[in-house]
Amino acid sequence: MTGKSKPISLTSRTGRRIELSTPQEDAAINAGIARDPDTVELNDAWFKKAKRGGRPLSENPKQLRSIRFSPEVLDYFRSTGKGWQTRVDAALKEWIAAQK
C-alpha cells in the first residue's frame, strides 16, 4: 500500500458521480491555502457580516401558483415580449380595481 486513501465517491440524485477528496488531498489543499497570503478562510464572523446579494427581498412576495389560460390570452401576452407575466399580473390587478 502506498499510504494513499482510496477515493470515496457518491452518486447524486441525478445520477452524477461525485468523487470526494482524500484526507491527503485535503491536507495538500489546506497547505496551499496556508502558503497563500491573499487567501483568507471564511469563518462564522465573515458570514455574519456578509450581505445577501441579488434582488432585495419583497415585503409582499409573489406566490407561485398554477393557472390555466386560453391559448388566445397566452398568445397575446407572450407576443408582447419579455415581462409578459408581469403584464398579466398588472392586467388582473387593473380588473380587480375596476370591480370595486
HELIX and SHEET records of a PDB file:
HELIX    1   1 PRO A   23  ARG A   35  1                                  13    
HELIX    2   2 ASP A   44  LYS A   49  1                                   6    
HELIX    3   3 PRO A   71  SER A   79  1                                   9    
HELIX    4   4 TRP A   84  GLN A   99  1                                  16    
SHEET    1   A 2 ILE A   8  THR A  11  0                                        
SHEET    2   A 2 ARG A  17  LEU A  20 -1                                        
END                                                                             
